[in-house]
């Protein structure tokens, strides 16, 4: 399973925003996120337009403008961020309603890859933006339990 730069960069930028928001009184400028995370500003603008349309961030215009989280970091899952930028979370090569093979049949390993995709989806849905920013990932949570 491969997560493209679209999904990875959206998560990186949202984590940066979440970290800065707790420190800042004003909105965070995309140019600042772009510089800190070494991501193209024009690419971030495209990603944040999608994140805003999905209700994950709010924008403020004018001096001191930028972006803020639309809700608490603890209430935003990584899966939501990835989905917001139209990144599919599946490990099979099947299209919508079609099988893996030329004739529309499923390949022998279809269920293996479908289960892997489900586990990835479940994991990313279980991790909040606050978990990432706070360094509390599932492995850490399991060790603490």
Secondary structure, DSSP 8 states (H G I E B T S, - for coil): ----HHHHHHHHHHHHHHHHHHH-SS-B-HHHHHHHHT--HHHHHHHHHHHHHTTSEEEE-STT-EEEESS-GGG-BHHHHHHHTT-----S---TT--SSTTS---TTHHHHHHHHHHHHHHHHH-BHHHHHTT--HHHHHHH-
